[in-house]
């Protein structure tokens, strides 16, 4: 039954996608006129039952190896949402969520229904509280004790300049890699280098010149 519901909603989504292609000019994703099609499209999407995608069918479009991770995130999210209004501190919400998460792990349909309710009704402050819960001092200390130890953890700022990359098949030939750009133009690319072992070149002067102040030193834990 759960998979049948998901297939029905996928069919409805494909119908809406077909309408987008039919009602818009080629190359335009959004409605350009004022005929009310945009409001109608939003109403149809809002009326869809999306909880089936977060229950038993959660992550069906991905490889089975990633589904336990998605199920853990979804279970934690709905348990956190249930206790969000009851406690004022993030630690209190996290502690209560730990005890109430079991019923959502056992009942996938209940998890999907609650997930849909949370995504439609709770505000941005809830999402900030949920994603920032790992930044609390207690959980950060716990993570530092249980996480995998790494030798390199550097925050890098790569300047927006092109560079030549040798080809794997022919090292005498190379291809020029252009820097990424967006509507604001070229800008430094912010990234982080994490390595289990210190490999050749990871402590070179060239790499050290790209380090930001946040991760200039070698860290021993992730």
C-alpha positions as CSV (number, residue, x, y, z in Angstrom):
1,X,0.0,0.0,0.0
2,X,2.8,2.4,0.8
3,X,4.5,1.9,-2.5
4,X,1.2,2.2,-4.3
5,X,0.6,5.6,-2.6
6,X,4.1,6.7,-3.6
7,X,3.5,5.7,-7.3
8,X,0.2,7.6,-7.3
9,X,2.0,10.7,-6.0
10,X,4.8,10.3,-8.5
11,X,2.2,10.1,-11.3
12,X,0.7,13.4,-10.0
13,X,4.2,15.0,-9.9
14,X,4.8,13.9,-13.5
15,X,1.5,15.4,-14.5
16,X,2.5,18.8,-13.0
17,X,5.9,18.5,-14.7
18,X,4.1,17.9,-18.0
19,X,2.0,21.0,-17.4
20,X,5.2,23.1,-16.9
21,X,6.5,22.0,-20.2
22,X,3.2,22.5,-22.0
23,X,2.2,25.9,-20.6
24,X,5.5,27.6,-20.6
25,X,7.7,28.8,-23.5
26,X,10.7,26.7,-24.3
27,X,13.5,27.3,-21.9
28,X,11.3,28.9,-19.2
29,X,10.7,26.9,-16.0
30,X,8.3,29.4,-14.3
31,X,5.0,30.8,-15.6
32,X,5.5,34.1,-17.4
33,X,1.9,35.4,-17.7
34,X,-0.6,36.6,-15.1
35,X,-3.3,34.1,-15.9
36,X,-3.2,32.5,-12.5
37,X,-1.5,29.3,-13.6
38,X,1.2,29.8,-11.0
39,X,-1.2,30.0,-8.1
40,X,-3.1,27.0,-9.5
41,X,0.2,25.0,-9.7
42,X,1.1,25.9,-6.1
43,X,-2.3,24.9,-4.9
44,X,-2.1,21.5,-6.6
45,X,1.3,20.8,-5.3
46,X,0.3,21.8,-1.7
47,X,-2.7,19.5,-1.9
48,X,-0.6,16.4,-2.7
49,X,0.1,13.8,0.0
50,X,3.9,13.9,0.4
51,X,4.1,11.9,3.6
52,X,4.4,8.6,1.6
53,X,7.8,9.6,0.4
54,X,9.2,9.9,4.0
55,X,7.7,6.7,5.4
56,X,8.4,3.1,4.3
57,X,9.5,4.4,0.8
58,X,12.0,6.9,2.2
59,X,15.1,6.9,-0.1
60,X,13.7,4.4,-2.6
61,X,15.4,6.3,-5.4
62,X,18.8,5.9,-3.8
63,X,21.1,2.9,-3.3
64,X,20.0,0.8,-0.3
65,X,23.3,1.6,1.5
66,X,22.2,5.2,2.1
67,X,18.7,4.5,3.3
68,X,19.6,3.8,6.9
69,X,21.2,7.3,7.1
70,X,18.2,8.9,5.6
71,X,15.9,7.0,7.9
72,X,17.9,8.1,10.9
73,X,17.8,11.8,9.8
74,X,14.0,11.6,9.2
75,X,13.4,9.9,12.5
76,X,15.5,12.4,14.4
77,X,13.7,15.3,12.6
78,X,10.2,14.2,13.5
79,X,11.1,13.4,17.1
80,X,12.8,16.8,17.4
81,X,9.7,18.5,15.9
82,X,7.4,16.8,18.4
83,X,9.4,18.1,21.3
84,X,10.3,21.5,19.8
85,X,7.5,23.5,21.4
86,X,7.7,21.8,24.8
87,X,11.3,22.8,25.7
88,X,13.2,26.1,25.6
89,X,16.7,24.7,25.4
90,X,18.2,22.7,22.6
91,X,19.6,20.1,25.0
92,X,16.1,19.5,26.5
93,X,14.6,19.0,23.0
94,X,17.4,16.6,22.1
95,X,17.1,14.6,25.3
96,X,13.3,14.3,24.9
97,X,13.6,13.4,21.2
98,X,15.9,10.5,22.1
99,X,13.1,8.9,24.1
100,X,10.3,9.6,21.6
101,X,12.2,8.6,18.4
102,X,11.5,4.9,18.9
103,X,7.9,5.0,17.8
104,X,8.8,6.7,14.6
105,X,11.5,4.1,13.9
106,X,8.9,1.3,14.4
107,X,6.1,2.9,12.5
108,X,7.3,4.3,9.1
109,X,3.8,5.6,8.1
110,X,3.6,7.6,11.3
111,X,7.0,9.1,10.6
112,X,6.0,10.1,7.1
113,X,2.8,11.8,8.3
114,X,4.6,13.7,11.0
115,X,7.4,14.6,8.6
116,X,4.9,16.2,6.2
117,X,3.2,18.1,9.0
118,X,6.6,19.5,10.2
119,X,7.8,20.6,6.8
120,X,4.5,22.4,6.2
121,X,3.8,24.1,9.6
122,X,7.1,24.8,11.5
123,X,9.0,27.9,10.8
124,X,12.7,28.7,10.0
125,X,13.6,28.9,13.6
126,X,12.8,25.2,14.0
127,X,15.1,24.3,11.1
128,X,17.9,26.4,12.6
129,X,17.5,24.8,15.9
130,X,17.5,21.3,14.4
131,X,20.6,21.7,12.2
132,X,22.5,23.6,14.9
133,X,22.0,21.0,17.6
134,X,25.3,19.3,16.7
135,X,27.0,22.6,17.5
136,X,26.2,22.5,21.2
137,X,29.1,22.0,23.5
138,X,28.0,18.7,24.9
139,X,27.4,17.1,21.5
140,X,30.5,18.6,20.0
141,X,32.6,17.0,22.8
142,X,30.8,13.7,22.3
143,X,31.5,13.8,18.6
144,X,35.2,14.6,19.2
145,X,35.5,11.5,21.4
146,X,33.6,9.1,19.1
147,X,34.4,10.3,15.6
148,X,37.1,8.9,13.4
149,X,40.5,10.5,14.0
150,X,42.0,12.3,11.0
151,X,45.4,13.8,10.4
152,X,44.4,16.7,8.1
153,X,41.5,19.0,8.6
154,X,42.1,22.3,6.7
155,X,39.8,25.1,5.6
156,X,40.9,26.4,2.2
157,X,40.1,29.4,0.1
158,X,41.0,28.7,-3.5
159,X,41.3,31.8,-5.7
160,X,39.2,32.0,-8.9
161,X,42.0,31.5,-11.3
162,X,42.2,28.8,-14.1
163,X,44.8,26.0,-13.9
164,X,46.0,23.2,-16.1
165,X,45.3,19.6,-15.1
166,X,47.4,16.8,-16.7
167,X,45.4,14.0,-18.4
168,X,45.5,10.6,-16.7
169,X,46.1,8.9,-20.1
170,X,48.8,11.3,-21.3
171,X,50.7,13.3,-18.8
172,X,52.2,15.5,-21.5
173,X,48.7,16.8,-22.4
174,X,46.5,18.8,-20.1
175,X,43.1,20.4,-19.9
176,X,42.4,23.9,-18.6
177,X,40.0,24.0,-15.6
178,X,38.1,27.3,-15.5
179,X,37.0,28.7,-12.1
180,X,33.3,28.4,-11.3
181,X,31.2,31.5,-11.7
182,X,27.7,32.6,-10.8
183,X,25.5,35.6,-11.3
184,X,27.7,37.5,-8.9
185,X,30.9,36.8,-10.9
186,X,34.0,34.8,-10.0
187,X,34.9,34.5,-6.3
188,X,37.2,32.3,-4.1
189,X,36.0,28.8,-3.6
190,X,35.6,27.8,0.0
191,X,36.3,24.2,0.8
192,X,37.7,21.9,3.4
193,X,40.5,19.2,3.0
194,X,40.0,16.2,5.3
195,X,42.3,13.3,5.1
196,X,42.8,10.2,7.3
197,X,46.5,10.2,6.6
198,X,49.0,13.0,5.9
199,X,49.7,12.5,2.2
200,X,52.3,13.9,-0.1
201,X,51.7,17.6,-0.9
202,X,49.1,18.2,1.9
203,X,51.7,20.1,3.9
204,X,53.3,21.9,1.0
205,X,53.8,25.7,1.0
206,X,51.4,26.0,-1.9
207,X,48.6,24.4,0.0
208,X,49.4,26.3,3.2
209,X,49.1,29.5,1.3
210,X,45.5,28.6,0.6
211,X,44.5,27.9,4.2
212,X,42.0,30.1,6.0
213,X,42.6,31.1,9.6
214,X,39.9,28.7,10.7
215,X,41.8,25.6,9.6
216,X,45.4,26.7,9.3
217,X,46.7,24.1,11.7
218,X,46.6,20.3,11.4
219,X,43.7,18.9,13.4
220,X,43.8,15.5,15.0
221,X,40.1,14.9,15.0
222,X,37.1,15.3,12.7
